[in-house]
Each structure stands twice: as C-alpha cells, then as structure tokens.
C-alpha cells in the first residue's frame, strides 16, 4: 500500500506535483511475500514432476517407444562398425553413401520417436 502525503493539502497543478510515495514493507508483509514466493516455486516444481511422470507413463513405457529405441541403438552400432571398416573414403565411395543413408534413416527414426 502506498502512503500519499502532500505538502499543501491538495495534489497541485501538475500530474504528481507535491506527492511523495513511500512503500512500507513491514516484516510481516515481507514474510508473507516470501512464503508466497516459496509456494509458487513449490507448485511449479510439483507441476513439472507431475508432467514428467505422465510423460514417462504415456511415452517411455510403451512398446512402440522401446522398439524404436532398440532400432536406433542397432543402427548406431551398425554405423559405428561401418565407420571403423572404412580406411580410405576416396577408395570406397560406396561406403560413404551407405553411411549417409544410415545417418538419414537414424535421424528419421529419432524424429519418429519424438513425434
């Protein structure tokens, strides 16, 4: 709440001439404000945890997600093996195309899991 005091008893000719505002924060009001802040932070944390729990139940526990995740891991292992077997890309241009295809396929799988 603002305490308004005027010097001459009226507001004067200008918009705020002669008015001084003092904002009073008593220790009780500060304590209430701090408690409200903690309440808001607590509610937001609980809401975030609840949302993560719902996401876990509805997404991460599904068979479709597990299959897609396994497929991505399998493709990643194949890609790593292909990278290890290539010694000189200029001599083996077909392998480079295969690796690019696998990268695109893996990227598409990753997009499918997020959709």
N, C-alpha and C positions, 0 to 999 in steps of 0.2 A: 504494500500500500504506500502511496506517496503522501507525504506531508507537504501541503502547499502553504507558503507564507507570503504575504505581500507587504510591501513597505508602507503604502499609503492606504491600504484597506480595499483597494479595487485593483483590477487587472491592468490598468493603464491603457495607453493608446495603441501600443504595438501588440503583436500576437502573444508574446510571452514576456513582455517587459514587466519587471518588478516581481516576477515569480521565481522562487528558488525551490527546487525539488530535492528532497532528501529521502533516500531509500533506507528504511530501517529494517535491518535483519537482526532480529533477536536470536539468541542461542536456540530457543525453542523452534523458531522458524527454520533456522539452518539445519537443525536435527531432523525436522520433518522433510525438508528438501533432500537431505542426504538419504533418508530412509526411502523416499520416493525413487531416487536415483538407483539405489540398490534393488528395489522392487522391479524397476524397469529392466535392469540388466539381468536379473534373475529370470524374469519372464522370457526375455529374448533367448537366454541360454536354454531354458526348458523347451521353448518352441523349436529351436534348432535341433536339439536332441530328439525330440518327437519326430521331426521331419526326417532325420537320418534313420530313425527306427522304421518308419513307414517305408522309406526307400529300400532299406535292407529287406524288409518282408516282401514287398511287391516286386522288387527287381532282382536283387542278388541271390535270392533263394530259388528262383525259377530255373527249370531245366533248360529253357532256351538260352538264358544267360550263361549257364555253366557250359553248355555245348559250344557256344560262340567263343567263350574264353579259352576252352581247350583247343579249339580250332586255331585261334590266334597264336597260342603258345606253340602249337605244332608247326604252323607256318613260319614262325620266328626261328625255330630250331632248324628247319629246312633252309631258310635264308642264310643263317649263320654258317651252316655246312657248305653251302654254295660259295659263300664269300671266302671260306678257308681253302676250297679246292682251286679257286682261280688264282693263278700265279701271274699271268700277264693278260690283261684285258684286251690289249691290242691284238693278241694272237687268238683270242677266243671271244669274238664278238657275239656269238650266240648266247653265251652265258650272261653277258651284260643285259640282253633283252629279257632273258628269263628272270633275272634278279629284279629288273624294273617291273615286270608283270607281277611277280610275287609281292613286291612292295605295294603296288596298287591294290592287289587283292587283299592284302593285310590291312591296308588303310580303309578299304571298303568294309571289311569285317568290323574294324574298330568303329566306324560310323554307324554300322547296323546295331552294335551293342548300345550305343548312346541314344539311338532313336527309340 
